């Protein structure tokens, strides 16, 4: 009977995404549908499935893997200090004051969530509807990071300020309740050890981080398909941290969550993360979600008048606890988006399931109360994404063109700047030669500067750009400015070297820094050779309709997809795929991986849109 129930659960896990795709059910997260299906096939409706020891064990592994992957989702780079100076372009397009960075907004917003969660928990305690103050506060303060990330990915917002802000609020919505749950279990749990022993979890995590820090630097050289060392490391971290957590009286989910954070800080490759997602979301996690639905016996729950009262009250509490974020988000984003973001942060499921699982094991909550909390959380996962998708629209700051700043206005740079201005680029040029300024300022936007020192360029906002082109004739000056710009944090730097001797001296250093260099005489030689060997090269270069493009794939919507299945496969021709600095001759069956560089030809209008879609970090 155990095996039959497991087969039914696995069949349901297989059919759910297929049915959702068939009927285009995009408004509901897959996890929510899995819980709903679990309710249907469980005792609540058809009673096809009953949980057994085997299914319970797999479900426990599922929640452990889910919390591990949640820890792996946290992007700690968002907490790094970012420069706040605005370029002239940003000043022109900014709608709100820039002093409200994503980190600051998220801290403010989650602070309001903590305060409101405590007040709501107190209200439930005073009214007698739910007496456990700390457990209620923890539950009301949770946010489902996985569902929020899925919604942000669908709208391609993870690389934008709005998406980063909502993501950080959600990170706090998992981190803070997780720590709260740990202290709650340590204080009120019957088998808990002293609180100070919890520090042992962090100590072991720090030790593992230091021990395996160089792991991903060399494992690619020795990894084989039959070893999968990165996956072995991941499960070693999970089992170790879960064992340590349980040994000191903490919950296993805390150990799993910390293990995910450790692996994230080890900076695994995108391929490693995708394989871990495949293992988790392909097998263990669906079993956990479906089993959660199976364990919800609505026939019993809905016969209790108090439970029927608690479900809408808990739902309102989940929503009201997040409402303070609306006024925080309005400080930077437009009103409709503030509402959309607030609604999305009200989505809660993952941590609610984890908290309820711990509370039930501690016998601090009844089955009816647990069911009411869970059904209310289920409602947030249905309603909140609908509100988000209804009200969100692109911020003005997200529609700003890619900024390209040229240092040096001359015959080599001005024609390029003129052509770029016709596309999705905002071009500015800077020169320290008055005669060049007089010659070119009527053709392209040129700013005359007295000096070209790194400090002067910073003060004038020249380094506040997406792409910096150092096209000055002075090669040594270009070299020094390239280093200064890289230290400042410019994302892409392209440097011109007319003198090959100077380039030979600095080429390795600049390439190590990620600076792109070119030598005009060599570029001319390469072009002439191409014309001799491939006469059609000139036709392609002069074609006003088509051109050659290169783009790095950063959008997960287009990764792990065969070229023939790309939605725009008929509009472009991919001639080369560069992966790990190796050229791959592609065909229709070639799978695009995250970080691949594609060299393709296509119509200039459609290709620009395709290029932007592929390069949007998501």
N, C-alpha and C positions, 0 to 999 in steps of 0.2 A: 504493500500500500504506500510505503514511503517513496518508493521509486516511481510509482504512478503519479503521486502528487508532484514530485520533482519534475517529471516529464511534462505535466500540464503547465507548471510554472515556467519552464524553459520554452515551451511552445508559445505561451502567452508573451514572453519576453521577445520572441522572434517576430510574432505577428503584430505587436503594438506599433513599432515604427513603420512597418509596411502599410498598415491600415491608415496611420496618420498621414503618410506620404500620399497614399491613394486618394484620400478624401481631403487633402490639403488642410489638415488641422494644425495650424501654425501658432495659434494663440495660446495653447496650453503646453507647458513643459512636458517632456516625455516622462519624467519622474511622477508627475501628477497623474498622468494617464495610467501609469503602472500601478499606482495605489488604487485608483478607481477600478481597474480591471481586477486587482486583488480582492476588492470588496465584492465584486460581481461573482467571482469564482469561489469565494470563500463562504462561510456559514451565513453571511448576511443575505445572500440571494440563492445561488444554485448549490452551494455546499459540495463543490467538486473536489476541493482541496482542504486538507487539515494539516496544520503544522506538526512536524515530528522532530525528533532529536536531530536527524540529519539536516532537515531544512532549517532548523533553528541555528545549527552550527554554521551552515553556509550563510545564513542571514547575518550572524554575528561577524563573520569575516567580511561580509559586504559592507557593513557600517564602518568597520575598521579601515577598509580600503577607501571608502568614500571620504572619511575624515583625513586620511593620508593624502588623497588627491586634492582635497580642499586646502591643506597646508601647502601643497605644491603649487597651487594657483596664486598664492600671494606674491605680488610683484614688489619686492623691497626697493627696487630702484625708484619707485614713486615717492619714497620717503627721503631720497637724497635732496640736498639743497640745490635749488635751481636758480639761475640768474633771473632777476625780475625786471631788469631794464627793458624798456620797450624800444623797438625800432620805430623809425618814423612811419613805416607802413602799418605796424601794429597800433600805433597811436591813432592813425587815421581810421582804422577799421574797428578799434575797440569800442564796445558798447558800454561796458562797465569798468570800474576801476580794476587794474591788474593786481592790486595788492592782495586780493583774495585768491591765493593759489589753491590748487586742488587739495593739498595737504591741510592748509589752514581751514578751508571750508569743511573738509571731512571731520576734522577735530571738533569744530564748532557744532556741526550737525549731530555727530554722535553724542556729544555732551548733552544736547537737548533730549536725545533718545534715552540716555541714562536717567535724567531727571524725571521725564514723563513716565518711564517704566516704574520707577520707585513710587511715584505718586499713584499710579494706577494699581500697583500691588497693594499699597496702603488702603486704597478705596475698597478693593475686594476683601481685604482682611477685616476692615471695620464693618463692612456690610454683612460679613459672615458667609459670603458666597464662595470664597476660597481663602483658607486661613494661613497657608504657607507663604509668608511675605517674600522671602528670598527666592524661592523657586519661581513664583509668579514674576518677580522682577527680571530674573534671568530669561524666562521664556519670552516676555514682552520685548526684551532688548535684542532678540536674535534676528538675524537677516540671512537669507539663503544665498550664499556667495555663488554657488554653482548656477542657480537659476538666473541671478543677476548677470553673471558673465555671459550666459547663453543669450540673454536678451540684448546685451550690449554688443556682442559679436554679430548678431543678426543685423543690427543697425550700423555696424562698422564704426563703433564709437570708442573702442578701447584706447586708441591712439590720440583721442581728442580730450580737451580739458574737462568737458562735461562727463564723458565716460570715465576718465581717471578719478574724478571726484566721487561719482556714484560707486565705483569699484572700491575706493578707499573706505568709504562709509561702510560698505558691505564687509570689507576685511575686518574693520573694528567690530562689526556685527557678528563675526565668528570668533575673533580673538578674545574679546572681553567676556562674552557669555561662557566661552570655554574655560577661561581662568576663573570666572565666577562659579561655574559648575564644579571645578576642581576643589575650590575652597568649601563650597557647600557640602560636597561629598565627604571632605576631610573632617568637617566639623560635626555633621549630623549622621554620617555613616557609622554603622556599628562595628565594622571591621577596619576602620581607617587608622592609619598611623599618625604620628606627630606631623604637624604642618611643615616643620623644617625639613623633613625627609623629602618633600616635594622638590626641594632644591637639587636633590640627587638626580632628578630627571633632567634638569637643565645642565647639570655637570656632565652627565653621560652624553647628552646631545652635543655639548661643546667639545668633548673628547672625540666623538665620532666625526664631527665636522673638521677638526684639526687633523685627525688621522687620515681621512679620505679626501682632503682638500685637493691634492694633486691627481686624484683618480682619473678624472675626465680629460686630463692633459695627455695621458699616454694610453688609455685603454683602447682607443681606436686602432692603435698599431698592433694590438694583440687580440682584439676581439674577433670572434668567429660566430657564424650562425649557430654552431652547436654549443657555444658557451654562454652568449648573452650576458656578459659580465655586468652590464649596467642594471639589468633586471634583477640579477642575483643580489647586487648591492642594495637595490631598493627593498627587496623582501627581507634581507638581513637587517636593514635599518628598522623596518616595521616590527619584526618579531622582537628585536632587541629592545626597542623603546616601549612596546606593549608589555613585555616581561618586566622591565624596570618599573613602569607605571603601576602595574598590579602588585609588584613586590612592596612598594611603599604605600599601598592603600589607595592609590589614585585609580581613575577609570582607564580602561584600555584605550578608549577613544582619544584621551589626552596624549597618550604615548604615540598613537598613530598620527595625530595631528602634528606633534613635534617632529616625528620622523619625516613627514612631508616637508616641513620647514627646513630641516637639515639637508634633505636632498635638493631642495630649491636653492639653498645657499651654496651647494656644491656646483651649481651651474651646469645641469645636464643638458645634453643636446635636445633639440626639438623632436628628433626621432625617438629618443628615450621616453620623453613625455607621451608621445603618441602611442607607443607600445604599452605603456602603463595604463593609459586611458582605455586602450583596447581590452586589456585584461580585466580592468575594473568594470567599465561600462558594458563590456561584452558578456560578462558572466556573473560576477559576484554582486554588483550593485543592483541590477534588475531583480535578482532574487530577494534582496533586502527590501526594496520598495514594494514588490508584489506581496511579499510575506507580511509587510506592515498592513496592507489592505486586507489581507486574509484574516489577520488577527483582530481587525475591527468588526465586531459583531453588531451591526446597526440594529438588528432586531431587539437586542437587549438595550443598547444605548438609547434608542429613540422611544422606548417605553418609559424612561425616567423623565419626569417633568423637570427636575432640576438640571439634567443634562441638556434638555431642549432649551432651557433658559440660558445655560452657560455658553452654548455654541455661539449665538450671535453676540453675547457680551464679550467673550474672548476674542472674537473676530474684530469687534470695534476696538478693543484694547490693543490688539496687534497694529491696527491702522493708526489709532490716535497716538500711540507711543512714537510714531515716526513723523507726526505732523509738524513738529517744530523744525524739521529739516527744510520745510517749504520756504520759510522766511530766510533761512541761511542761504539756500540755493539762489534765492532772488537777488542776493547781493552781487552776483556775477552773471547769472543766466536769466533769460527772459521768463516771464511769468508762466507760460504754458509748459515750458521745459522744467521749471521748478516743481510744478505740480506732477509732471510725468516722472521726474526723478524721485520725488517723495513717495509716489505710489509704488515705484519699483522697489524701493528699499523696504516697503512694508511686506514684501514677499518673504515668507519664512517657512521653512520645511526641514532642511537638513539638520540644523542644530536642535530644532524642536524634537525631532525624532530621537536624536542622541540624548537630549536632556530627559525626555520622558522615559527612555529606556533605563537610564540610571536611576531616576526617581522611583520607577516601579520596582527595580531590584532592591532599592533601599526601603520600599514599602512606605514612602512618604506621600503617595498619591494613589487614589483609587482608580479602578479601571474606567469608571464612568467619567471622572475628571480628566484622565489621560485621553480618553476618546474625544471629549469635548475640545480639549486643546488641539488635538490632531486634526479634527474636522474643521475647526476654525482656521488652522494653518493651511489646510487644503483649499479653503475658500480664498485665502489671500493669494495663493498660487494661480487661481483661476481669474480673479478680478484684477489684481494689480498689473499683470502684464498687459491686459486689455486696455486699462487706463493709460499705461505708458505708451503703447503703440498708437493710441488714439490722439494723444496730445503732443508727442515729441515731434519737433521739426528742427532742421539744421540751424545751429547758431550762426550769426553773422561772421564770427571769428573763424568758424570752420570752413567758410567759403572763400577765405583769403587765398590768393594764388601763391604758388611757390616763389619765394623771394630769392633772387639771384643778384649778388653784388659783384661788380667788376672793379678791380683796382687796376687802373690803367686804361685810358681811352685812346685807342690807336687803330690802325688799319686791321690789326689782327682781332681786336675785340668788338669794335663798333658794329661791323656787319652781323656778327653772331647775336649781339644784343638786339639788333633790329628785328631779326627773324624770331627770336624767342618771345618778344613782346606780342607777337601775333598769336601765341599759344597761351597755355595756362601758367604763365610766368610773370612776375612783377619785377622788372629789371631796374637797377640803379647802377650808375657808373661814377667813379671817382678818379680825379686826376690832379696832379700837382703842377701841371704845365699849362700856363694861361693860354698859350697859342692853341693847344689841343682843345681846351675848353671852348675857345672862340670858334673853332672849326666844327665841333661835333654837338654842342649843347642844343642846337636847334633840331637835331635828328633823333637824339635819344636823351633821357634824363641824365645829365652829367653835373656833378658837384665839384667845384674847384676847392681844393684844400691846399693850405700852405705847406704842411708837412705830411709825410707818410710814416710817422712813427707808430708803433703798436698802440701806445697810449692815446694818441690823437684819433686813431681809427676806432678804438673802443669808445672814446668820448663822443664821437659823431655817430655811433650806432652802426658802423660799417660791419662789425663782426656779428651783429644781430641779424642773421640771415640763414636761410636753409642751405644755400650753396654759395661759396665764395670762390671767385675766379681771380687768381693773381696773375694778371696778364701784363705786368710792367716789364719794360725792356731790361731793367736791372735785375739780374738773376740772384745776386746775393741778397738784395732787398726782399725779393720774393721768398727766398729760403727763410729768412728771419721772420717775416710776417706769417708764413705758413706755420711755423712752430708756435708763434704767439696766438694765432687763431685757433689752432688745435688745443692749446692749453686753455683758451677761453671757453671752448666747447662747441665750436662750429661743427656741424654734422658732416658736411662734405666740402673738401678743399681741393681745387684744381690749380696746379701751378705750371706756369710757362717757364721753360729754360731755353734760351737761345744758345748759351755756351755749354757745349757738351762736357767740357772739363769741370765746370761747376756742378753739373748734374751728376757726373761720375762720383764726385766727392760726397754728395749729400743724398744720392738716390736711395741707398739702402735704409738710411735713417728715416727719410720721409715715408717710404713705403711701409716701414715698420709702424709708423704712427698712423697709417691709413690714409696718407695724403696721396692724391692722384697727380702724377707728373707727366708732362709731355714736352718733346723737343721739336720745334717747328721744322727744321731741316729734315729730321727723320720722318716726320709725318708726311712731308712732301714726297720723300723718296718712296715711302710705303704706298702713297696714292699713285705715283707714276708707275710703280711696278704692278699694282693692281690693274691699272688701265692697260698695260701691255699684256698681262696674262689673262685678264678678263675684260674685254672691251666693253661689255655691258655695264661695267661699274659706273662709268660716267653717266650713262643713261639713267641709272638708278639714283645717283647723287643729284642729278638735275631735274628729276621727276618732281613736278609740283604737286602730284596727288599722293605718291607713296614715298616712304622713307624707311631707314633702318633704325631700330630702337633697341635699347637694352633696359631691362627692368629686373629688380630683385623682388622675388615673390615673398611678401610679408603678410598676405591676407590668407587666413586659414580656410576661407571659403573655397580657395582654389588649390589647396594642397591635398595630397593623396588622391588626386584626380588624374585620370589618363587624358592626354592631350586631345584625343578624339571626342572626349566627353565634356570638354570646356564649352561653356555656353556661347563663346565667341570664336570657336575653332574655325569657322568658315570665313572669318573676317581678317585673319592674320596667318602668316606662314612662319612657324618657329624653325629657325635654321640650326641653332645651337643651344644646348643647355650646359651651363657651367655649374658644376657641383663639386664642392671641396677642391676648387682650383683645377678641376679636370674637365675637359671638354667631352660632352656626350652628344653623339649624333642621334637626334630624336626621331621617333616615328609615332604613329597614332596611339600605340600602346604604351608609350613612355609615360611614367607617372611623375607628375610635378611634385617636388618636395619643398618643404618650407626652407627658405634661404637660397633656393636655386636662382641663378641669373639666366634670364631668357633673352636671346638675341632673335629678333623677329622683324619682319617687314609687314607693312600694311598701310592702308589709307591714313593720311595724316590726321584727319579729324577723328575717326573711330579709334585709331591706334592710341591717340593721346588719352582718350577716355579709358581704354582697356589698360593702358600703362598705369594710370592713376588708380584704377580698381585693384590691380595686382599688387601695387606698392603700398596700399593702405594697410598699416599695421593693425592687425585684428586678431 
